Amino acid sequence: MKMFIPVTPIGAVRMTRRGKWTSIPAQRYLNYKSTLGYYMRKQCEIPLKGPIRLRATFYMPIPESDSKKKRAEKNGKPVTVKPDIDNLIKGLFDAANGILWTDDKAVCEISNVIKVYSTEPGIWLEVLADGTESA
């Protein structure tokens, strides 16, 4: 299953029980997870079963402060600033639990996970369950 989710990727944030309700970054992250879940549900009706393989590309926005020339140069280039790629994956996995798969423990392979600058922020995913082939 392949899908594109048109949302600006953000990394997972640390939350306390109280901070979940009072912290602005925590609120933003929880809203992000809900939005991801909405788009995932539209493209996947029932969670996949068996071992799952995942490929992902995180298309990060190019900073508005960059000149037009710099923006053109950065498009498609690797991102080497925050958020860290492991936090991006954590946010994606948190949102996908119960939607793309029943639990993230079923994910046995993560390959080709990259983050690049793009004029169109979003997340491209390819999710393969045991016995399915790439289309």
Secondary structure, DSSP 8 states (H G I E B T S, - for coil): -EEEE-S---------TTHHHH-HHHHHHHHHHHHHHHHHHHH-SS-B-SSEEEEEEEEEE--TTS-HHHHHHHTTSB--SSS-HHHHHHHHHHHHBTTTBS-GGGEEEEEEEEEEEESS-EEEEEEEETT----
